[in-house]
Amino acid sequence: MKIYLAFVFVITLAANVFAQDAPTVKYSGTKQNRRVIEMSNMLGEVEYMECKRVTRPVIGTIVKRNFEDDEVMIASFILSDAKDKRIPININDAQVGLLGRETSGIVSSLLSKGNKIQVWTYQCSGGGSGIFTYAERIKVL
């Protein structure tokens, strides 16, 4: 009996330690006027890469969106800052996919072309593959 309880304890502990939290989504308005205004915890774990948080958020306007092969889910977007510098930012689709069935609608609402947003990012490197910027938190301004 003691071995069984120890086994249950270890399994429960492992599930709690390794469970990923889905992104947090904040809305404004109600019913038909409801729209996504912020999403956080978007990075999750990026496989095979080391990531470091960028200290300052980036503010800009979404000028382009790039889609996954399914042509529904947004994979990345390009942000134009105040100096018209173009900044490509990736979305960790595995983490955002934890939102379930409504994932693409939530992300499309948040990342509508022309939206002015503030993005907190991480820069991730996989060795020789270069440095990629991933969104951790996005807020519509």
N, C-alpha and C positions, 0 to 999 in steps of 0.2 A: 504494500500500500504506500509506503514511504517513497519507493522508487517511482511509482505512478504519479504521486503528487509533485515530486521533484521534476518529472518529465513535463507535466502540465505547466508548472511554473516557468520552466525554461522556454517552452513553446510560446507561452503568453508574453514573456519578456521579449523574445526575439520578434514577435509580431508587432509589438509596440515600438521597438527600437527601429525596425526596418520599414515600417509602414510609411508611405508617402502621403502627405497631406495634399489634397487637391488645392488648386489656386482659389483665392478668395476673390469674390466678385461683389462690387458695390454698384447699386443702381440709383437712378434719380427718377422722379415721376411715378405715376401709377398706370396700370392697365395699358391702354394704347400709347400713352406718352412715356412709358417706361423705357429707359435706355441705360446701357452700361457706361459708367463714368470712371471706374477704376478696377484694376485687377492686380493682385499681388501674389507672391509665391509662385511665379511662373517658371523659375529656373529649374527647380527640382535637381535631379542628378543628370549631368551631361556625361554620357559614357566616354571613356578613353580620353578625357580632357581634364586639365587642371584649370580652375577658374579663379579669378581674382575680382573682387568688387571694385568698380570704378567709383571714386569718391563723390563726384558731382553728377547730378542727373542732367540729361540732355533735354532741351526744350526745342520743339520745332513742329513743322507741319508735315503730315504724311503726304508724300508725292507719288509713291508707287507701292503696290502690294504684289508680292510674288506668292504663288500658290503651290501646294503639293501636287503630285501627279494626278490626284483625284479632282483637281480644279475646283475644290470647295474649301478646303482648309488652308488658311494663310500660313506659309512657312517663314516668311520674312517680309520686312517692309523697309522702305527708304524714307528717311527723315531729312527734311531740309531745315537747317538751323537759321538763326538770324543773319548770318553772313552768307547764306545760300550754299553752305557746305553740305554735301550729301553724305549721310551716315547710314550704312546698311546695318539693320538690326534683325537678328534671328529670333524665332520663337521655338522653344523646346516643345515640339508637338506631343511627345510622350507625356510630359507633365501636364500640359494644357488639356490633353485628351482625358485626363482623370475627371473632367467636368461632365463627361458622359455624352449623351445624345445631343445636347444643345450646344456642344463645343463650338462648331463653326459659326452659328448665329451669334453667340456671345462675342467671339473674337472679331467677327466682321463688324459688329456694332461698335466695338471699342476702336477698331483700326479702320474706320471709314476714311477713304481718301479725302484729304482736305482738313481732317481733324487736327487741331493744335493740341499737342500732348506733351507731357513731361514723362521721361523714361529713365528709370534707374537701371543700370546695366552691369553686367559682368563681362570681362574679357577672358576668353577661354582659348587655350592652346593645346593642340594634340601632338606636339613635337614638330615635325617637319611640315605639317599641313597648314601652318600659318596661324593667325590670331583671328578669332571670330567673336563678335559682340552679340550677347544674348540679353533679352529683356528679362528683368526680374519683377519689375513693377511698372505699370503704365497708368497714368492719370490724365483724363481729358480735361483741358483747361477751358 
